[in-house]
Amino acid sequence: MIDVKNLYKNYYPNDSGKFAGIGKPGIKKNESVLSEDTGISFNVSEAELFGLIGPDGAGKTTIFRILTTLILPDKGIATLGGLDVVNDYKEIRKKVGYMPGRFSLYQDLTVLENLEFFATVFNTTIKENYDLIKDIYVQIEPFKNRRAGKLSGGMKQKLALCCALIHKPEILFLDEPTTGVDPVSRKEFWGMLQKLKTQGITILVSTPYMDEAALCDRIALIQNGNFLNIDTPENIVKQFNRDLWSVKSNQMHHLLTDLRTFDSIDSSFAFGDSIHFTVKHKKDFSKSEFESLLLAGGHNKVEIRKINPGIEDCFMELSKKTDL
C-alpha cells in the first residue's frame, strides 16, 4: 500500500554542509555524499499498523508531510496504492486521512460543525460513513454543540480522528496523536486503531512513546533522519543479544555519573526510577563485586537485577552503535 525508495529531504541547501530532514547522507572528508542509495526506504502492507518510533526531530513529521503530498522530496520515490506522491498528488489526497501532531481543526466551530465541514470538503456526508466513526463519535456526541477549542485533550483527539476518517480513507496518517494526552485516553485511542485496522484501513502512526511501539504490527526506529531498524516489535527485542541489568540506590543523581566512570560498564541510561546498563565482558562481571563497589563509593540501598530488554533499550543500544 505504501512503497518508499531512497527518500531524501534536506531543509538546508546540500552545499551548506548542514542537514535537517530525512535520509541523512554519508559523510566523507567533511562533505555530504549523495549516492544513488542515499535516503530511507520502507513499505507498508494493506491493513497494516506501522509505527515510526523516535524522539522529536527524528524526521517523523517530514516523512508524513511528503507521503501526504504537503511537501516535495529532494530525491527518491514514494507511492501510495500505486500513485506517485509528486505526479498523482490530487488523487492521493482523496484516498488518505491525515491527523497532524498539532490540533488543527477550527476551534471556533462546534464538534458537529467541524465534522460536517470536513465531510463536505470530501463530497460526502456524516450519514454516509457514520458506521466508520460510530465507535469514536458516540464518545464525543454529548458535546457535539461545544466549540472544539473548549474540548479536553482527549476529546480533541477523538474529534480530529473522526474528521480524518469521515471520507473513508484507504490510508490513515497519525502524527504523534497521543502526545500530551492522559494515559486513559492513550489506551482508548490505541484500541480504536486496532478496530480500524480490522476494517481494512492501512495505518501509519508516529510516536515518541516507546511503550506504544509494541502495539504496532511493525515498527521503524528512527533517529536523525535515518532508520536504525525495521521489524516487528518482538523481533527487534529478540535482537538484543546482551545481558541487561537494572540498578537503584539512595543516590540516583550520582549513580549514573558513577556508572559511567567504571571500565566494566559499556552503556548506561536512566529509565524511570532505575538505571539500565550493559557490561563490556559478561565473564568479567560479578553482581556481588559490583554491589560492593557501589557500597564502597557511598551508595546505600543498592538493588541490582537482571532484566529483559524493551523497545526503548533496543533503541538506545542501536543509537549508541550507529553514527548518525
Protein Blocks (a to p, Z undefined) as FASTA:
>chain_A
ZZcehiacdfbdfklopacdehiacdeehiacddfkgccdddddehiacdddddehilmm
mmmmmmnopaccfbdcddeehiafklmmmmmmmmpccddfbdcbdfkbcfklmmmmmmmm
nopafklmmmmmmmmmmmmmmmmmpcfklpcfklmmmmmmmmmmmnopabdcdehklgoi
afklmmmmmmmmmmmmmnopacddddfbfklmmmpmbdcddeehiafbdcdfklmmmmmc
cdcdddddfblmlmmmmmmmpmklmbdcdehjbccdddfblklpcfklmmmmmmmnopah
iacddddddfklmmmmmmmmpcZZ
